[in-house]
Amino acid sequence: MNGEPTDGPTDETNPNSGTESSSESSSETSSRGGPLEDAGELTDTVGHRLSAALTVGSRVVVRYRLAEGAEAGATDFLGELVARNEDFLVIDTKTERVKLIRADVIAAKDVPPPASRPGRAHERISADDLEKLMAKGWQALDRGGLGDWVLRASEGFTGRANSALVVGDPSLPLDKAIDFVEKWYSDRGRPPVFQVHGERGFVVEELPVAAALLDRGYAVGGGRDDWQRVVIMTGLSAAVPPLTEASAPVVADAELKMDWLQAYAEQRSIVPGATEAVLTGSDGQLFLSVNDPDSNRVVAVARMAIHPGWAGIFGLWVHPDHRRKGLATTLVSAVAMVARENNMPAIYLQVSADNTDGVAFWEGLGFGVHHEYTYLTRPSA
């Protein structure tokens, strides 16, 4: 299997299914010309270690060793990593699906979503791609899929983690797709909530899925002001003001600590178990905080989601008694510093459109509106 297309590999290459059957393995050959069963025994090769760092579901680039006698010694595959097991990677490229032997991987890494329009690093990404990226930065406890749509449930903790993300093609006619989503949430004892997005100032009723939902009795925002319109803002990490000697010390931890969670709980209701799962569910995150020097109590927090080329900011909060001291800016500057040091030129965040002070704060740090979204649900939900 020298990187050739494959039509239906998901059953044999599902990440949870282990290696392929012995009867199938014995008939294949590796790109180095030996039997595949020999390659299958090499589970600690450089190629295995390199490909272990890839994120299933993310866009990746893999440099792959070709068979002996090929005109070129290696080639690159760029696309979405859809499956990985002990022996293989399955990648959907722009033109085909390929199955690659992990032992023959020379180099591999996750890469940012593709540019879809002109602009700087934070402006080139499409709204659909940014929404999918942000969903990975705030992973739901329970996830499903319908074509490109992403179904999320987390016992009611936050709208983003308990809504159907409407992106791309649901693979079913619209009415049947909505029926499917409604049943998916009903099976979980949750009300169906749909998240739809568009350019700044978009008219909700002009979106086909929104029009269909409104005909079914759904309402924009479902009676919640903070769900009426949410603004997605992006900016360059290099444009955020740097930390200075006068900045308060910032603690950054890869693990969720109880004092951070207790401070976070002062800004919103938490759901024990579900909240911790969402906060720690991304492929990478940092929990940043500032302590009061007198009491050593956490008085400001932010969560940083880590992606290839991107950082996300969630849950920025400062205790009311410590506001107007620059602590929010200090935390954003700390996120930007980490982003710059780790090749993440772009940053995203979201803020409710009715939070005019919040929007002004982010604009003052160089962020601008990328797109907007809203939730549709039934008012009784």
Disulfide bonds with the S-S distance in Angstrom:
none
